Amino acid sequence: MGNIVAIVGRPNVGKSTLFNRLIEERMAITDDTSGVTRDRHYGHAVWVEKYYTVIDTGGYVVGSEDTFEEAIRDQVQIALEEANVILFVVDTMTGLHELDSDFADVLRRSKKPVIVVANKAETFERQTLVAPEFYALGMGEVFPVSAADGSGTGELLDELIKHFEDDGIEDPDAGTPKIAILGRPNAGKSSFLNALLGGERSIVTDIAGTTRDSIDTHYKLYGKEFILTDTAGIRKKAKVQNSLEFYSVLRSLKALENSDVCIVLIDANMGLEAQDIHIIAHAHNAKKGIVLMVNKWDLVEKDSKTADKMKKEMLERLAPMNYMPVIFASATEKQRIFQVIEKAMEVYENRLTKLPTSKINEVMLPIIAKTPPPALKGKHVKIKYIIQLPTPSPTFIFFCNLPQYIKEAYERFLKNQIREHFGFEGVDITVMFRQK
């Protein structure tokens, strides 16, 4: 399973800042507001050639009945179960807090190695006078650090790796397909992920914006393993209300960029809206595979023709980005959710498809001969040869005598012919023309 380290503690002690420091990337959202991190958040790190996975968690509050804090506690408990070593973060700005003592009792029950990290120890006073207060927790040595500027983290990491049983894996996610779950706020993204997993991987409420970070989960279905990424809802810049939401949207867009396939959720009650098209266009421009999941289909009044009519209207509005499959599903009712994942894996395979050069020319050259590019200024374009490039998404080069005379309409014709004869459902096709 590798080396897994959970970062835990009460709210607003700097857990996400330490997480970002260890993975050397600003992956988790950090803010002075309490409760920014809600779900479990994973990243990969290395120290002295020892590789490990880090789990960032939300602030643990014992006994609270707040909806989010209760759900966060569940997420923290799962992280504690997964971890080999626990970093218990406390705050030298406030000193020993009763919530620290309460949580220390929880950690003792885990029977895992616990390292106390006295964070925000930027000053000599906090390092020497405040940090020793935390020895009262009875959890062994206390390591004063500043996650913000990195001071003290070297000594902490030297202690951390003593608890590792092996060198770990450099990149446990290498070669694993990545599927991002995208959509507007409250489209049902976290409910979809939880329905697939059969458990509460992401916190779900009726409040739009519940998910803030992008949440990665390893998932296996029908013998295939891949990574599902739940993301925060994406809406227009003008409607983004604060810095937390702004950074949430940035994380969602980064998850899109890092993915292979995007499952874009459409709220069946709302239909395809301008922001949905905006999200789909992002994925299209990034050359990602795309599957459209019309969620909450169980709440729609319908007859036998409703789905076909809605699909036709949606694809007409999306043209020319109308090459992706559309599946009508319900996350809450678990209706066709596994069909969505199967289709996403098909699209992933389509994106990787490499056609033999002989087959491309055998099929396409007779079609081109029958329907050649229109002559321009009395000059006739002759396409001689076609190859597919070894790129992450399907890219074809057509070698011809006058590439500058080929217009966009004929380019679309070639793309449609490639789709008709070779598939590539859910994947944008790039066509380029070069002089022979």
C-alpha positions as CSV (number, residue, x, y, z in Angstrom):
1,M,0.0,0.0,0.0
2,G,3.0,2.3,0.4
3,N,3.8,5.1,2.9
4,I,0.7,7.1,3.8
5,V,0.8,10.2,6.1
6,A,-2.4,11.9,7.4
7,I,-2.2,15.5,8.4
8,V,-4.8,16.1,11.1
9,G,-5.7,18.7,13.8
10,R,-8.4,21.2,14.9
11,P,-9.6,23.9,12.4
12,N,-7.3,26.7,11.2
13,V,-3.9,25.4,12.5
14,G,-2.3,25.3,9.0
15,K,-2.8,21.7,7.9
16,S,-3.4,22.6,4.2
17,T,-0.3,24.9,4.3
18,L,1.8,22.1,5.6
19,F,0.3,19.7,3.0
20,N,1.3,22.1,0.2
21,R,4.7,22.5,1.7
22,L,5.3,18.7,1.8
23,I,4.1,18.1,-1.7
24,E,5.9,21.3,-3.0
25,E,2.8,22.4,-4.8
26,R,-0.1,24.7,-4.0
27,M,-2.7,22.0,-4.5
28,A,-4.9,22.5,-1.4
29,I,-6.8,25.8,-0.9
30,T,-5.5,27.8,2.1
31,D,-7.3,30.7,3.8
32,D,-7.6,32.3,7.2
33,T,-11.2,31.2,7.3
34,S,-11.9,28.2,9.5
35,G,-13.3,25.1,7.8
36,V,-11.9,25.7,4.3
37,T,-10.8,22.0,3.8
38,R,-13.7,19.6,4.0
39,D,-12.9,16.4,2.2
40,R,-9.8,14.2,2.2
41,H,-7.2,15.5,-0.2
42,Y,-4.3,13.4,-1.5
43,G,-0.8,14.4,-2.8
44,H,2.5,12.8,-3.4
45,A,5.8,13.8,-1.7
46,V,9.5,12.7,-1.3
47,W,12.2,13.2,1.3
48,V,15.7,11.8,1.0
49,E,14.5,9.3,-1.7
50,K,11.6,8.1,0.5
51,Y,8.3,8.5,-1.4
52,Y,5.0,8.8,0.4
53,T,1.4,9.9,0.0
54,V,0.0,12.8,2.1
55,I,-3.6,13.2,3.1
56,D,-4.9,16.6,4.0
57,T,-8.0,16.7,6.1
58,G,-10.5,19.1,7.5
59,G,-10.4,20.5,11.0
60,Y,-11.6,18.0,13.6
61,V,-14.0,19.4,16.2
62,V,-15.1,16.9,18.9
63,G,-18.9,16.8,19.6
64,S,-20.1,19.4,17.2
65,E,-23.5,19.0,15.6
66,D,-22.8,21.3,12.7
67,T,-23.5,19.5,9.4
68,F,-20.1,20.1,7.8
69,E,-18.1,19.5,11.0
70,E,-19.9,16.1,11.6
71,A,-19.1,15.1,8.0
72,I,-15.5,16.3,8.3
73,R,-15.0,14.1,11.4
74,D,-16.1,11.1,9.3
75,Q,-13.5,12.1,6.6
76,V,-10.8,12.4,9.2
77,Q,-11.6,9.0,10.7
78,I,-11.2,7.4,7.3
79,A,-7.8,9.2,6.8
80,L,-6.6,7.9,10.2
81,E,-7.6,4.4,9.2
82,E,-5.7,4.7,5.9
83,A,-2.5,6.2,7.3
84,N,0.7,4.6,8.5
85,V,1.8,7.7,10.3
86,I,-0.1,10.7,11.6
87,L,1.1,14.3,11.7
88,F,-0.9,16.0,14.5
89,V,-0.8,19.8,13.8
90,V,-1.2,22.3,16.6
91,D,-0.9,26.1,16.6
92,T,1.8,28.0,18.5
93,M,0.0,31.3,18.0
94,T,-2.9,30.2,20.3
95,G,-1.0,27.7,22.4
96,L,-2.5,24.5,23.8
97,H,-6.2,24.4,23.2
98,E,-8.8,22.2,24.8
99,L,-9.8,20.9,21.3
100,D,-6.1,19.7,20.9
101,S,-6.4,17.7,24.1
102,D,-9.8,16.2,23.1
103,F,-8.4,15.2,19.7
104,A,-5.3,13.7,21.2
105,D,-7.6,11.2,23.0
106,V,-9.0,10.3,19.6
107,L,-5.5,9.8,18.1
108,R,-4.5,7.5,21.0
109,R,-7.2,5.1,20.1
110,S,-5.9,4.9,16.5
111,K,-2.7,3.1,17.8
112,K,-0.7,4.7,14.9
113,P,2.6,6.6,15.3
114,V,1.7,10.2,16.0
115,I,4.1,13.2,15.5
116,V,3.1,16.5,17.1
117,V,3.8,19.4,14.7
118,A,3.8,22.8,16.5
119,N,3.0,25.0,13.5
120,K,3.3,28.8,13.0
121,A,6.5,28.8,15.0
122,E,8.1,31.6,13.0
123,T,9.4,33.5,16.1
124,F,12.0,32.4,18.7
125,E,9.4,33.0,21.4
126,R,6.9,30.6,19.9
127,Q,9.7,28.0,19.3
128,T,11.1,28.1,22.8
129,L,8.2,29.2,25.0
130,V,5.0,28.1,23.4
131,A,5.9,24.9,21.5
132,P,6.9,23.1,24.8
133,E,3.3,23.5,26.0
134,F,2.3,20.7,23.7
135,Y,4.4,18.1,25.6
136,A,1.4,18.2,28.0
137,L,-0.5,16.2,25.4
138,G,1.7,13.2,26.3
139,M,2.4,12.2,22.7
140,G,6.2,12.4,22.7
141,E,8.5,14.9,21.0
142,V,7.1,18.2,19.6
143,F,8.5,19.6,16.3
144,P,8.2,23.4,16.0
145,V,7.8,24.4,12.3
146,S,6.6,27.1,10.1
147,A,4.6,25.5,7.2
148,A,4.4,29.0,5.6
149,D,8.2,29.5,5.2
150,G,9.4,26.0,5.6
151,S,11.5,26.4,8.7
152,G,11.8,23.3,10.9
153,T,10.3,21.0,8.3
154,G,13.6,19.3,7.6
155,E,13.8,18.0,11.2
156,L,10.2,17.0,11.0
157,L,10.7,15.0,7.8
158,D,13.8,13.3,9.1
159,E,11.6,12.0,12.0
160,L,8.7,11.1,9.7
161,I,10.7,8.8,7.4
162,K,11.9,6.8,10.4
163,H,8.4,5.3,10.5
164,F,8.4,4.2,6.9
165,E,8.9,0.4,6.3
166,D,10.1,0.8,2.7
167,D,11.2,3.5,0.1
168,G,7.6,3.8,-1.2
169,I,6.6,4.4,-4.8
170,E,7.7,7.5,-6.8
171,D,4.4,8.0,-8.6
172,P,1.7,5.5,-7.7
173,D,-0.7,7.1,-10.2
174,A,1.6,6.9,-13.3
175,G,-0.2,5.3,-16.2
176,T,-3.6,5.3,-14.5
177,P,-6.4,6.9,-16.5
178,K,-7.8,10.1,-14.9
179,I,-11.4,11.0,-15.1
180,A,-12.6,14.4,-13.9
181,I,-16.2,14.9,-12.8
182,L,-17.2,18.5,-13.8
183,G,-20.3,20.6,-13.8
184,R,-22.0,23.7,-12.4
185,P,-22.6,23.9,-8.6
186,N,-25.2,21.5,-7.2
187,A,-25.3,19.4,-10.4
188,G,-24.7,16.3,-8.3
189,K,-21.0,15.6,-8.8
190,S,-20.2,14.5,-5.3
191,S,-23.4,12.4,-5.1
192,F,-22.4,10.7,-8.3
193,L,-18.9,9.9,-6.9
194,N,-20.4,8.6,-3.6
195,A,-23.0,6.5,-5.5
196,L,-20.2,4.8,-7.5
197,L,-18.1,4.1,-4.4
198,G,-21.0,3.1,-2.1
199,G,-19.7,5.4,0.6
200,E,-19.2,9.0,1.6
201,R,-16.0,9.9,-0.3
202,S,-17.1,13.5,-0.8
203,I,-19.2,15.5,1.6
204,V,-22.7,16.1,0.1
205,T,-25.3,18.7,1.2
206,D,-28.0,20.7,-0.6
207,I,-25.7,23.8,-0.2
208,A,-24.1,24.8,-3.5
209,G,-20.3,25.0,-3.2
210,T,-20.0,22.2,-0.6
211,T,-17.0,20.7,-2.5
212,R,-14.1,23.2,-2.6
213,D,-10.9,21.2,-3.5
214,S,-10.6,18.7,-6.3
215,I,-10.8,15.2,-4.7
216,D,-9.0,12.2,-6.2
217,T,-10.2,8.7,-5.6
218,H,-8.8,5.4,-7.0
219,Y,-11.6,3.3,-8.4
220,K,-11.8,-0.2,-10.0
221,L,-14.6,-1.5,-12.2
222,Y,-14.7,-4.6,-14.3
223,G,-11.0,-5.2,-13.8
224,K,-9.9,-1.7,-14.8
225,E,-8.4,0.8,-12.4
226,F,-8.6,4.6,-12.8
227,I,-8.7,7.8,-10.8
228,L,-11.9,9.7,-10.3
229,T,-11.6,13.4,-9.5
230,D,-14.6,15.2,-7.9
231,T,-14.4,18.9,-8.4
232,A,-16.0,22.1,-7.2
233,G,-18.8,23.6,-9.3
234,I,-17.7,25.9,-12.1
235,R,-19.8,29.0,-12.8
236,K,-19.3,32.4,-14.6
237,K,-16.5,34.7,-13.2
238,A,-19.1,37.4,-12.6
239,K,-21.0,35.1,-10.2
240,V,-17.9,34.0,-8.2
241,Q,-18.5,35.6,-4.9
242,N,-15.2,35.3,-2.9
243,S,-11.6,34.2,-3.0
244,L,-12.4,30.7,-1.8
245,E,-14.8,30.1,-4.7
246,F,-12.3,31.6,-7.1
247,Y,-9.5,29.2,-6.0
248,S,-12.0,26.3,-6.0
249,V,-12.8,27.1,-9.7
250,L,-9.1,27.2,-10.5
251,R,-8.6,23.8,-8.9
252,S,-11.5,22.4,-11.0
253,L,-9.9,23.8,-14.2
254,K,-6.6,22.3,-13.2
255,A,-8.2,18.9,-12.6
256,L,-9.7,19.2,-16.1
257,E,-6.2,19.9,-17.5
258,N,-4.7,16.9,-15.7
259,S,-7.5,14.5,-16.7
260,D,-7.8,12.2,-19.7
261,V,-11.6,12.1,-19.8
262,C,-14.2,14.6,-18.4
263,I,-17.6,13.6,-17.3
264,V,-19.7,16.8,-17.5
265,L,-22.9,16.6,-15.4
266,I,-25.9,18.5,-16.7
267,D,-28.9,19.1,-14.3
268,A,-31.9,17.5,-16.0
269,N,-34.2,20.0,-14.4
270,M,-32.3,23.0,-15.8
271,G,-31.3,21.5,-19.2
272,L,-28.2,22.6,-21.1
273,E,-27.3,26.1,-20.0
274,A,-24.6,28.6,-21.2
275,Q,-22.3,27.7,-18.4
276,D,-22.5,24.0,-19.2
277,I,-21.5,24.8,-22.8
278,H,-18.6,26.9,-21.4
279,I,-17.4,23.9,-19.3
280,I,-17.7,21.6,-22.3
281,A,-15.8,24.1,-24.5
282,H,-12.9,24.1,-21.9
283,A,-12.7,20.3,-22.1
284,H,-13.0,20.4,-25.9
285,N,-10.2,23.0,-26.3
286,A,-8.0,21.0,-23.9
287,K,-8.4,18.0,-26.2
288,K,-9.9,15.8,-23.5
289,G,-12.4,13.0,-23.9
290,I,-15.9,14.0,-23.0
291,V,-19.0,12.2,-21.7
292,L,-22.2,14.1,-20.9
293,M,-24.2,12.8,-18.0
294,V,-27.7,14.3,-17.7
295,N,-28.2,13.8,-13.9
296,K,-31.4,13.9,-11.8
297,W,-33.2,12.2,-14.7
298,D,-35.5,10.5,-12.1
299,L,-37.0,14.0,-11.2
300,V,-38.1,14.8,-14.8
301,E,-41.6,14.2,-16.1
302,K,-41.0,12.2,-19.3
303,D,-42.4,9.9,-21.9
304,S,-40.6,7.5,-24.4
305,K,-39.5,10.4,-26.6
306,T,-38.2,12.9,-24.0
307,A,-34.7,11.6,-23.8
308,D,-34.2,11.5,-27.6
309,K,-35.7,14.9,-28.0
310,M,-33.5,16.4,-25.3
311,K,-30.3,14.7,-26.6
312,K,-31.0,16.0,-30.1
313,E,-31.6,19.6,-28.9
314,M,-28.4,19.5,-26.7
315,L,-26.2,18.2,-29.5
316,E,-27.6,20.8,-31.9
317,R,-26.7,23.6,-29.5
318,L,-23.2,22.1,-29.0
319,A,-22.3,21.9,-32.7
320,P,-19.6,21.5,-33.8
321,M,-18.7,20.1,-30.4
322,N,-21.4,17.4,-30.8
323,Y,-19.3,14.3,-30.9
324,M,-19.7,13.2,-27.3
325,P,-22.1,10.5,-25.9
326,V,-25.0,11.6,-23.8
327,I,-26.3,9.3,-20.9
328,F,-29.4,10.0,-18.9
329,A,-28.8,9.0,-15.3
330,S,-29.6,9.6,-11.6
331,A,-26.9,9.6,-9.0
332,T,-29.3,9.3,-6.1
333,E,-31.2,6.4,-7.6
334,K,-27.9,4.8,-9.0
335,Q,-29.6,4.7,-12.4
336,R,-27.1,4.1,-15.3
337,I,-24.2,5.5,-13.2
338,F,-22.0,2.5,-14.1
339,Q,-22.9,2.9,-17.7
340,V,-21.5,6.4,-17.5
341,I,-18.2,5.0,-16.2
342,E,-18.1,2.3,-18.8
343,K,-18.6,4.9,-21.5
344,A,-15.9,7.1,-20.0
345,M,-13.5,4.2,-20.3
346,E,-14.5,3.6,-23.9
347,V,-13.8,7.3,-24.6
348,Y,-10.4,6.9,-22.9
349,E,-9.6,4.0,-25.2
350,N,-10.9,6.0,-28.2
351,R,-8.5,8.8,-27.3
352,L,-5.5,6.4,-27.4
353,T,-6.5,4.7,-30.6
354,K,-3.7,4.7,-33.2
355,L,-4.8,3.7,-36.7
356,P,-2.4,1.9,-39.1
357,T,-1.3,4.3,-41.8
358,S,-2.2,1.8,-44.6
359,K,-5.8,1.5,-43.2
360,I,-6.3,5.3,-43.0
361,N,-5.2,5.8,-46.6
362,E,-7.1,2.7,-47.8
363,V,-10.4,4.2,-46.4
364,M,-9.9,7.9,-46.8
365,L,-8.2,8.4,-50.2
366,P,-11.2,6.9,-52.2
367,I,-13.6,9.2,-50.2
368,I,-11.4,12.2,-51.0
369,A,-11.2,11.2,-54.7
370,K,-15.0,11.0,-54.9
371,T,-15.4,14.3,-53.0
372,P,-12.3,16.4,-53.5
373,P,-11.7,19.8,-51.9
374,P,-13.4,22.6,-53.9
375,A,-11.2,24.4,-56.4
376,L,-10.2,27.9,-55.4
377,K,-9.0,30.5,-57.9
378,G,-8.9,27.9,-60.5
379,K,-6.5,25.8,-58.5
380,H,-7.2,22.2,-57.5
381,V,-6.1,20.7,-54.2
382,K,-4.8,17.1,-54.4
383,I,-4.4,15.2,-51.2
384,K,-1.8,12.5,-51.6
385,Y,-1.2,10.8,-48.3
386,I,-2.5,10.7,-44.7
387,I,-0.8,9.8,-41.4
388,Q,-1.8,9.9,-37.7
389,L,0.6,11.5,-35.3
390,P,1.6,9.9,-32.0
391,T,-0.1,12.6,-29.9
392,P,-2.2,12.3,-26.7
393,S,-5.4,12.9,-28.7
394,P,-6.2,11.8,-32.4
395,T,-4.3,14.1,-34.8
396,F,-4.1,13.5,-38.6
397,I,-1.9,15.1,-41.2
398,F,-3.1,15.3,-44.8
399,F,-0.3,15.9,-47.2
400,C,-1.3,17.9,-50.3
401,N,-0.1,20.3,-52.9
402,L,-2.0,23.4,-51.8
403,P,-2.8,23.2,-48.0
404,Q,-3.6,26.9,-47.8
405,Y,-6.6,26.5,-50.1
406,I,-8.4,24.0,-47.9
407,K,-11.4,25.6,-46.1
408,E,-12.9,24.9,-42.7
409,A,-16.0,23.3,-44.2
410,Y,-13.9,20.6,-46.0
411,E,-11.9,20.1,-42.8
412,R,-15.2,19.3,-41.0
413,F,-16.2,16.9,-43.8
414,L,-12.9,15.0,-43.3
415,K,-13.4,14.8,-39.5
416,N,-16.9,13.5,-40.0
417,Q,-15.7,10.8,-42.4
418,I,-13.0,9.7,-40.0
419,R,-15.6,9.4,-37.3
420,E,-18.0,7.5,-39.6
421,H,-15.4,4.9,-40.5
422,F,-13.2,4.7,-37.4
423,G,-15.4,5.9,-34.4
424,F,-13.5,8.2,-31.9
425,E,-16.8,8.8,-30.0
426,G,-16.3,11.4,-27.3
427,V,-13.0,12.6,-28.6
428,D,-12.1,15.7,-30.6
429,I,-10.2,15.0,-33.8
430,T,-7.4,17.4,-35.0
431,V,-6.9,17.6,-38.8
432,M,-3.9,19.4,-40.2
433,F,-2.7,20.0,-43.8
434,R,0.9,20.0,-44.9
435,Q,2.6,20.6,-48.3
436,K,3.9,17.4,-49.9
